[in-house]
Amino acid sequence: MQLQRLAASEHIGVEEKVQALFTEDIVRLRFLEAAGTFAEEHAAAFAARFGAGHSSGRAV
């Protein structure tokens, strides 16, 4: 029911909305996997070059 309302509010069909949601989820997962791989591969070199930095999680 909620999906039907969401699709209607965007003036698209329910099947098209479902496909868009699945596509967004897949893109998000691929991005997160790639970002994790990138961080694993380059974190040590980055830390060696620029230092480990702050661990507070806040930008300085």
C-alpha distances in whole Angstrom, upper triangle without the diagonal:
4,5,5,6,9,10,11,12,15,15,15,13,10,13,15,13,13,16,17,15,18,20,20,20,23,25,25,26,29,30,30,32,34,35,36,38,40,40,42,44,45,45,49,50,48,49,53,53,52,52,49,48,47,45,43,40,41,42,46
4,5,5,6,9,10,11,13,14,14,13,10,13,15,11,12,15,15,13,16,19,18,18,21,23,22,24,27,27,27,30,32,32,33,36,37,37,39,41,42,42,46,47,45,46,50,50,48,48,46,45,43,41,40,36,37,38,42
4,5,5,6,8,10,11,12,11,10,7,10,11,8,8,12,12,10,13,15,15,16,18,20,20,21,24,25,25,28,30,30,31,34,35,36,37,40,41,41,44,46,44,45,49,49,47,47,45,44,43,41,40,36,37,38,42
4,5,5,6,9,10,10,9,8,6,9,11,9,10,13,13,13,15,18,18,19,21,23,23,25,27,28,29,31,33,33,35,37,38,39,41,43,44,44,48,49,47,48,52,52,50,51,48,48,46,44,43,40,40,41,45
4,5,5,6,9,10,10,10,9,13,13,10,12,16,15,14,17,19,19,20,23,24,24,26,28,29,29,32,34,34,35,38,39,39,41,43,44,44,48,49,47,48,52,51,50,50,48,47,45,44,42,39,39,40,43
4,5,5,6,9,9,10,8,12,11,8,10,13,12,11,15,16,15,17,20,20,20,23,25,25,26,29,30,30,32,34,35,36,38,40,41,41,44,45,43,45,48,48,46,47,45,44,42,41,39,36,36,37,40
4,5,5,6,5,6,5,9,8,6,9,11,10,11,14,15,15,17,19,20,21,23,25,25,27,29,30,31,33,35,36,37,39,40,41,42,45,46,44,46,49,49,47,48,46,45,44,43,41,38,38,39,42
4,5,5,6,7,8,11,11,9,12,15,14,14,18,19,19,21,23,24,24,27,28,29,30,33,34,34,36,38,39,40,42,44,45,45,49,49,47,49,52,52,50,51,49,48,47,45,44,41,41,41,44
4,5,8,10,11,14,13,11,14,16,14,15,18,19,18,20,23,23,23,26,28,28,29,32,33,33,35,37,38,39,41,43,43,43,47,48,45,47,51,50,48,49,47,46,45,43,42,38,38,38,42
4,6,9,10,13,10,9,12,14,12,13,16,17,16,18,21,21,21,24,26,25,27,30,31,31,33,35,36,37,39,41,41,41,45,46,43,45,49,48,46,47,46,44,43,42,41,37,37,37,40
4,7,9,12,10,10,13,15,13,15,18,18,18,21,23,23,24,27,28,28,30,32,33,34,36,38,38,40,42,43,44,44,48,49,46,49,52,51,49,51,49,48,47,46,45,41,41,41,44
4,7,8,6,7,10,11,10,13,15,15,16,19,20,21,22,24,26,26,28,30,31,32,34,36,36,38,40,41,42,43,47,47,45,47,50,50,48,50,48,47,47,45,44,41,41,41,44
4,5,5,6,9,10,11,12,14,15,17,19,20,21,23,25,26,27,29,30,32,33,35,36,37,39,41,42,43,44,48,48,46,49,52,51,50,51,49,49,48,47,46,42,42,43,46
4,5,5,6,9,10,11,12,14,15,17,18,20,21,23,24,26,27,29,30,31,33,35,36,37,39,41,42,42,46,47,45,47,50,50,49,50,48,47,47,45,44,40,41,42,45
4,5,5,6,9,10,11,12,14,15,17,18,20,21,23,24,26,27,29,30,32,33,34,36,38,39,40,41,45,46,44,46,49,49,48,49,47,47,47,45,44,41,41,42,46
4,5,5,6,9,10,10,12,14,15,16,18,20,21,22,24,26,27,28,30,32,33,34,36,37,38,39,43,44,42,44,47,47,46,47,45,45,45,43,43,39,40,40,43
4,5,5,6,9,10,10,12,14,15,16,18,20,21,23,24,26,27,29,30,31,33,35,36,37,38,41,42,41,43,46,45,44,45,43,43,42,40,40,36,37,37,41
4,5,5,6,9,10,11,12,14,15,17,18,20,21,23,24,26,27,29,30,32,33,35,36,37,40,41,40,42,45,45,44,45,42,42,42,40,39,36,37,37,41
4,5,5,6,9,10,11,12,14,15,16,18,20,21,22,24,26,27,28,30,32,33,34,35,39,40,38,40,43,43,43,43,42,42,41,40,39,36,37,37,41
4,5,5,6,9,10,10,12,14,15,16,18,20,21,22,24,26,27,28,30,31,32,33,37,38,36,38,41,41,40,41,39,39,39,37,37,33,34,34,38
4,5,5,6,9,10,10,12,14,15,17,18,20,21,23,24,26,27,29,30,31,32,36,37,35,37,40,40,39,40,38,37,37,35,34,31,32,32,36
4,5,5,6,9,10,11,12,14,15,16,18,20,21,23,24,26,27,29,30,31,34,35,34,36,39,39,38,39,37,37,37,35,35,31,33,33,37
4,5,5,6,9,10,11,12,14,15,16,18,20,21,22,24,26,27,28,29,33,33,32,35,37,37,37,38,36,36,36,34,34,31,32,32,36
4,5,5,6,9,10,10,12,14,15,16,18,20,21,22,24,26,27,27,31,32,30,32,35,35,34,35,33,33,33,31,31,27,28,29,32
4,5,5,6,9,10,11,12,14,15,16,18,20,21,23,24,26,26,30,31,29,31,34,35,34,34,32,32,32,30,30,26,28,28,32
4,5,5,6,9,10,11,12,14,15,16,18,20,21,22,24,25,28,29,29,31,33,34,33,34,32,32,32,31,31,27,29,30,33
4,5,5,6,9,10,10,12,14,15,16,18,20,21,22,23,27,27,26,28,31,31,31,32,30,30,31,29,29,26,27,27,31
4,6,5,6,9,10,10,12,14,15,16,18,20,21,21,25,26,25,26,30,30,29,29,27,28,27,26,26,22,24,24,28
4,5,5,6,9,10,11,12,14,15,16,18,20,20,24,25,24,26,29,29,29,29,27,28,28,26,26,23,25,25,29
4,6,5,6,8,10,11,12,14,15,16,18,19,23,23,23,25,28,28,28,28,27,28,28,27,27,24,26,26,29
4,5,5,6,9,10,10,12,14,15,16,17,21,21,20,22,25,25,25,26,24,25,25,24,25,21,23,23,26
4,5,5,6,9,10,10,12,14,15,16,19,20,19,21,24,24,24,24,22,23,23,21,22,19,21,21,24
4,5,5,6,9,10,11,12,14,15,18,20,19,21,23,24,24,25,23,24,24,23,24,21,23,24,27
4,5,5,6,9,10,10,12,14,17,17,17,19,22,22,22,23,22,23,24,23,24,21,23,23,26
4,5,5,6,9,10,10,11,15,16,14,17,19,20,19,20,18,19,20,19,21,18,19,19,22
4,5,5,6,9,10,10,13,15,14,16,19,20,19,19,17,19,20,18,20,17,20,20,23
4,5,5,6,9,10,13,14,14,16,18,19,20,20,19,20,22,21,23,20,23,23,25
4,5,5,6,8,11,11,11,14,16,16,17,18,17,18,20,19,22,19,21,21,23
4,5,5,5,9,10,9,11,14,14,14,15,13,15,17,16,18,16,18,18,20
4,6,6,8,10,11,12,14,15,16,16,14,17,18,17,20,18,21,21,23
4,6,8,8,10,12,13,14,16,16,15,18,20,20,22,21,23,23,24
4,6,5,6,9,10,11,12,13,13,15,18,18,21,19,21,20,21
4,6,5,6,8,10,10,10,9,12,14,14,17,16,18,17,19
4,5,5,6,9,10,9,9,12,15,15,19,18,20,20,21
4,5,5,6,9,9,10,13,16,17,21,20,21,20,21
4,5,5,6,7,8,10,14,15,18,17,18,17,17
4,5,5,4,5,8,11,12,16,15,17,16,16
4,6,6,7,11,14,16,19,19,20,19,19
4,6,9,11,15,17,20,19,20,18,18
4,7,8,11,14,17,16,17,15,14
4,5,9,11,15,15,16,15,14
4,7,8,12,12,14,13,13
4,7,9,10,10,10,9
4,6,7,8,8,8
4,5,8,10,11
4,5,8,10
4,7,9
4,6
4
